[in-house]
């Protein structure tokens, strides 16, 4: 009697006991590994039904392992940013200071007074002392935290512009990462966009002529990663405010969150307010250096209307975000911490060059050298401003794509770039704890013959 080929396939439980899968059970969970085993076995059952011979156990385990590796790589994990883009959206934008994270730990690992008034013992409002801290930094009357800047823009439009006209310059009708388009957001909130000016030129007279009884708002939008150069002009916030009637709100999507930092090409929030903006919104995880969140600040009566709107419950942040922002703002005011972006931008190019040389010191220099390069603030902050930096250039017999893949396979992965058929590791965006790891990986890479 011929043996049934299906019986030669091992059971899932037997596979889960294999030593080669133990680390994946720990790293991605037993149920996920079990699911992978079932899927792989099912694929082999189909192949057997089509006439293929049953595989041996090692072949099955190797395929299961490759699928588990793919799943493991999708887990959130720390990576080394060697791209020279400080606020890299794909890598979580600004790192949160470890001191801030540690200080917030006790708030988040136990209960906290997120919505509890400790004076009365009754339910209170969210926000802690964030509005007061922001007032100290910007002069704003009040402030509100939501889960990101897109939510901030959506909430503002929903509360103040549904069924009404919003004036937007054609040069500011941008799309940012993830398909967030200003015209589409206005449409989703029920606002009617009133386009004015041209792509490169918008005049004060364009704003003046567009105002009518249906106008509720003028929206000034940060260009994010888009820049117009050459023959271009637009009026200042102060000039726009001077021609607006009192019932038309002036809203500035400032984007980057620059408060006291010195970032070329960026206008600080305090100037927007001083020049007459009623509301300003921005991302907390860009120049400011906090967690992902959106902050709206400005006139107290307008902030109150936003806070009481039903959509606020959809967009509100949680205790982890509030605690991190609050602690960071306190430290910022006390001048004991600066945002990550500001810290990197204040690092001189000579210091970056020395770091590159330190990393490759003592290594086989056949395939390594230090070259001038540039860094960007990134994340929609001053996209046109490249600053001088230095990188470790890696050449050799392997293709740059293969070399990049090698570095991504490390623990933690190292993310570089390709330029002129060589891999660059830009040292401007390395954290202090990254340095030894990069050196060790480079040493192993060169020892293998690059």
C-alpha positions in Angstrom: 0.0 0.0 0.0 1.3 3.4 -0.9 1.9 5.8 2.0 -0.4 8.8 2.1 1.9 11.8 1.3 -0.1 14.2 3.4 0.8 12.2 6.6 4.5 13.2 6.1 3.6 16.8 6.9 4.4 17.5 10.6 1.7 18.8 12.9 1.7 22.5 13.9 2.4 21.7 17.6 5.5 19.6 16.6 6.8 22.5 14.5 6.2 25.0 17.3 8.6 23.0 19.5 11.5 23.4 17.1 14.5 25.4 18.5 14.7 27.5 15.4 11.3 29.0 16.1 11.7 29.7 19.8 13.0 33.3 19.4 10.1 34.2 17.0 7.6 32.9 19.5 9.1 35.3 22.1 9.4 38.2 19.6 6.1 38.0 17.7 3.9 35.7 19.9 3.1 32.0 19.7 -0.3 32.6 18.0 1.3 34.4 15.1 4.0 31.8 14.6 1.3 29.1 14.8 -0.6 30.9 12.1 2.5 31.0 9.9 3.0 27.3 10.4 -0.6 26.6 9.4 -0.3 28.7 6.3 2.9 27.1 5.2 1.6 23.6 5.7 -1.6 24.5 3.8 0.5 25.7 0.8 2.4 22.4 0.8 -0.9 20.4 0.9 -2.0 22.2 -2.2 1.3 21.4 -3.9 1.0 17.8 -2.9 -2.5 17.7 -4.4 -0.9 19.0 -7.6 1.6 16.2 -7.7 4.6 17.6 -5.9 6.4 15.4 -3.4 6.1 16.3 0.3 9.0 18.4 1.7 11.3 17.4 4.5 11.0 19.0 7.9 14.0 21.3 7.6 12.6 22.8 4.3 9.3 23.5 6.1 11.0 25.1 9.0 13.2 27.3 6.8 10.2 28.7 5.0 8.3 29.2 8.3 11.4 31.0 9.6 11.6 33.3 6.6 7.9 34.4 7.1 8.6 35.0 10.8 11.6 37.1 9.9 9.3 39.2 7.7 6.8 39.6 10.4 9.5 40.5 13.0 10.8 43.3 10.7 7.4 44.9 10.7 7.4 45.3 14.5 8.0 48.7 15.8 11.7 48.8 16.8 14.5 51.3 17.3 16.5 52.2 14.2 19.6 54.2 13.6 19.0 57.3 11.5 22.0 57.8 9.3 20.2 59.7 6.5 20.9 63.3 7.5 17.2 64.0 7.6 16.6 65.1 11.2 12.8 64.9 11.3 12.3 61.8 9.2 8.6 61.0 9.1 9.2 57.3 8.2 11.3 57.0 11.4 9.0 58.8 13.8 10.2 62.4 13.4 11.8 63.8 16.5 13.0 61.5 19.2 11.7 62.2 22.7 14.4 63.1 25.2 15.1 60.0 27.4 15.0 62.3 30.5 11.4 63.3 29.6 10.4 59.7 28.9 11.8 58.5 32.2 10.1 61.4 34.1 6.8 60.5 32.6 7.1 56.8 33.4 5.5 56.9 36.9 2.5 58.9 35.5 1.8 56.3 32.8 2.5 53.1 34.8 -0.1 54.0 37.4 -3.2 56.0 37.7 -3.1 59.8 37.2 -5.3 62.9 37.4 -5.9 63.0 33.7 -9.5 64.3 34.2 -9.6 64.6 38.0 -9.7 68.0 39.8 -7.6 67.3 42.9 -8.9 70.5 44.6 -12.6 69.5 44.4 -12.3 65.8 43.9 -14.6 66.1 40.9 -14.2 65.5 37.2 -11.9 68.1 35.6 -10.7 68.9 32.1 -7.7 67.5 30.3 -4.6 69.5 29.6 -2.9 69.9 33.0 -0.8 73.1 32.9 0.0 72.9 29.2 -2.0 76.0 28.3 -0.2 78.0 30.9 3.2 76.7 29.8 2.5 77.5 26.2 1.4 81.0 27.2 4.8 81.5 28.7 6.6 80.4 25.6 4.4 82.1 23.0 2.1 84.6 24.6 -1.0 82.7 23.5 -4.2 83.2 25.6 -5.0 79.5 25.6 -4.1 76.2 24.0 -5.5 72.8 23.1 -3.8 69.4 22.4 -5.2 67.0 19.7 -3.6 63.9 18.3 -1.9 65.5 15.3 -1.8 68.6 13.2 -4.1 67.2 10.6 -6.7 66.8 13.3 -6.0 70.4 14.4 -6.8 71.7 10.9 -9.8 69.5 10.5 -11.2 70.5 13.9 -10.8 74.3 13.3 -12.5 74.1 9.9 -15.3 71.9 11.3 -16.1 74.3 14.1 -15.7 77.7 12.4 -16.2 77.1 8.6 -18.8 74.4 7.9 -21.0 75.8 5.1 -19.0 79.0 4.9 -16.1 80.2 2.7 -12.4 79.9 3.6 -9.9 82.0 1.7 -6.8 80.0 0.7 -4.0 81.2 -1.6 -3.3 79.0 -4.6 0.3 78.8 -3.6 -0.6 77.2 -0.3 -3.0 74.5 -1.6 -0.4 71.8 -0.8 -0.4 68.1 -0.2 1.7 66.7 2.6 2.7 63.1 3.4 0.0 60.5 3.5 -2.2 62.2 0.9 -3.4 65.1 3.2 -4.6 67.6 0.7 -5.8 71.1 1.8 -8.6 71.3 -0.8 -9.9 67.9 0.1 -9.8 68.6 3.9 -11.9 71.7 3.4 -14.4 69.7 1.3 -14.6 67.0 4.0 -15.4 69.6 6.7 -18.2 71.2 4.6 -16.2 74.4 4.1 -16.1 76.1 0.7 -12.6 77.0 -0.5 -12.2 80.4 -2.0 -9.1 80.3 -4.2 -7.2 83.5 -4.6 -4.0 84.6 -6.4 -1.7 82.4 -8.5 0.7 79.7 -7.7 3.6 82.1 -7.2 2.0 85.5 -6.5 -0.8 86.4 -4.1 -1.4 90.0 -3.3 -3.1 91.8 -0.4 -5.7 93.0 -2.9 -6.5 89.4 -3.8 -7.5 88.9 -0.2 -9.4 92.2 0.0 -11.5 91.4 -3.1 -12.4 87.9 -2.0 -14.0 88.9 1.3 -17.8 88.8 1.4 -20.7 88.0 3.8 -20.0 84.3 3.4 -16.4 84.5 4.4 -15.6 82.9 7.8 -11.9 82.4 7.7 -8.5 83.1 6.0 -6.3 80.0 6.2 -2.6 80.4 5.8 -0.9 77.1 5.2 2.7 76.1 5.9 4.2 74.8 2.6 5.6 71.7 4.3 8.0 70.0 1.7 7.0 72.4 -1.1 8.9 75.5 -2.0 8.4 78.2 -4.6 11.6 80.0 -5.7 12.2 82.9 -7.9 9.4 85.4 -8.8 7.2 84.9 -5.8 5.3 87.2 -3.4 2.7 87.0 -0.7 1.5 89.4 2.0 2.4 89.0 5.7 0.1 87.8 8.4 0.1 91.4 9.8 -0.9 92.8 6.4 -3.7 90.2 6.0 -5.1 90.9 9.5 -5.2 94.7 8.8 -7.8 94.2 6.0 -10.0 91.6 7.7 -13.3 92.4 9.4 -13.5 91.3 13.0 -15.9 88.4 12.2 -13.3 86.7 9.9 -10.9 84.5 11.7 -7.3 84.4 10.6 -5.8 80.9 11.1 -2.2 80.0 10.5 -1.1 76.4 10.0 2.5 77.0 11.2 3.4 73.3 10.8 6.8 73.0 12.4 6.1 74.1 16.0 9.0 76.5 16.3 8.7 78.5 19.5 12.0 79.8 20.8 14.3 77.8 18.4 16.4 79.5 15.7 15.6 77.6 12.5 16.3 79.4 9.3 13.3 80.0 7.1 10.8 79.3 9.9 8.6 82.0 11.5 8.1 81.5 15.3 4.6 81.0 16.7 4.8 84.1 18.8 5.3 86.3 15.7 2.1 84.8 14.1 0.2 85.8 17.2 1.8 89.2 17.5 1.0 89.9 13.9 -2.7 89.1 14.4 -3.4 85.4 13.8 -6.4 84.3 15.9 -5.4 80.7 15.9 -2.1 78.9 15.2 -1.7 75.1 14.9 1.4 73.0 14.5 2.9 69.5 15.0 4.4 68.7 18.4 6.8 66.1 17.1 8.7 68.3 14.7 10.9 71.2 15.7 9.4 71.4 19.2 10.7 67.8 19.9 7.8 66.2 21.7 5.6 63.2 21.0 3.2 63.0 18.0 0.4 65.5 18.7 -1.1 68.7 17.3 -1.4 71.9 19.3 -3.9 74.7 18.6 -3.2 78.0 20.4 -4.6 81.5 20.3 -7.6 83.4 21.5 -9.2 81.9 24.6 -12.8 82.2 23.4 -12.0 80.4 20.1 -10.1 77.7 21.9 -13.1 77.2 24.2 -15.4 76.6 21.3 -12.9 74.0 19.9 -12.6 72.3 23.2 -16.4 71.9 23.7 -17.1 70.6 20.1 -18.2 66.9 19.9 -15.3 66.2 17.4 -12.8 67.1 20.2 -13.6 63.7 21.8 -12.5 62.0 18.6 -9.3 64.0 18.3 -8.2 64.3 21.9 -4.9 62.9 23.0 -4.2 60.4 25.8 -2.3 60.6 29.1 1.0 59.5 27.7 1.0 62.4 25.2 -0.2 65.0 27.7 2.4 63.9 30.3 5.3 64.0 27.8 4.4 67.4 26.4 3.9 68.9 29.9 7.2 67.6 31.2 9.1 68.7 28.1 7.6 72.2 28.1 8.6 72.7 31.8 12.2 71.6 31.0 12.2 73.8 27.9 11.1 76.9 29.9 13.7 76.1 32.6 16.3 75.9 29.7 17.5 72.5 30.8 16.5 70.8 27.5 16.4 71.8 23.8 14.5 70.0 21.1 16.3 67.4 19.1 16.2 69.3 15.9 17.6 72.4 17.4 20.4 70.4 19.1 21.4 68.8 15.7 21.2 72.1 13.8 23.5 73.7 16.4 26.1 71.0 15.9 29.0 72.4 13.9 30.1 70.7 10.7 33.6 70.3 12.1 32.1 68.4 15.1 30.2 66.1 12.7 33.4 65.5 10.7 35.3 64.6 13.8 32.6 62.1 14.7 32.8 60.4 11.3 36.6 60.1 11.7 36.2 58.7 15.2 33.8 56.0 13.9 36.1 54.7 11.2 39.4 55.1 13.2 41.2 51.8 13.3 39.0 50.2 10.6 40.1 48.9 7.2 39.9 52.1 5.1 39.9 50.3 1.8 36.2 50.9 1.4 35.6 53.7 3.8 36.2 57.5 3.7 34.7 60.7 5.1 33.1 63.0 2.6 31.2 66.4 2.8 27.4 66.0 2.6 24.3 67.9 3.7 21.6 67.6 6.2 17.9 68.7 6.2 15.6 69.5 9.0 12.9 67.5 7.2 9.4 66.8 8.3 8.0 69.8 6.5 10.3 72.2 8.2 12.3 74.6 6.0 12.5 72.0 3.1 14.6 74.2 1.0 17.4 74.7 3.6 20.3 72.3 3.2 23.0 72.6 5.8 26.6 71.3 5.6 27.3 67.9 7.2 29.7 65.0 6.8 29.1 61.3 6.0 30.9 58.1 6.0 31.1 56.8 2.4 31.1 53.1 1.8 32.2 51.7 -1.5 33.2 48.2 -2.5 32.4 45.2 -4.7 28.8 44.9 -3.5 26.0 46.9 -5.0 24.9 49.9 -2.9 21.4 48.3 -2.6 23.0 45.1 -1.2 25.1 47.2 1.2 22.0 49.1 2.4 20.2 45.9 3.0 23.1 44.6 5.0 22.9 47.6 7.3 19.1 47.3 7.6 19.5 43.7 8.7 21.5 44.7 11.8 20.0 45.0 15.3 19.2 47.8 15.6 18.9 48.5 11.8 21.1 51.3 10.4 19.3 53.4 7.7 21.6 55.1 5.2 21.2 56.6 1.7 22.7 56.0 -1.8 24.6 58.7 -3.6 26.7 58.3 -6.8 26.6 54.5 -6.4 28.0 54.6 -2.9 26.3 54.2 0.5 26.4 57.2 2.8 26.0 57.1 6.6 25.3 60.7 7.6 26.6 61.3 11.1 24.6 64.4 11.8 21.6 62.4 12.8 23.3 59.8 14.9 22.5 59.7 18.6 25.4 59.2 21.1 24.3 55.7 21.8 24.4 54.9 18.1 28.2 55.5 17.6 29.6 52.3 19.0 27.0 50.2 17.1 27.7 51.9 13.8 31.5 51.4 14.3 31.0 47.7 15.2 28.8 47.0 12.1 31.3 48.8 9.8 34.1 46.8 11.3 32.2 43.5 10.6 31.3 44.7 7.1 34.8 45.6 6.1 36.2 42.3 7.6 33.8 40.5 5.3 35.5 42.2 2.3 32.8 44.8 1.7 
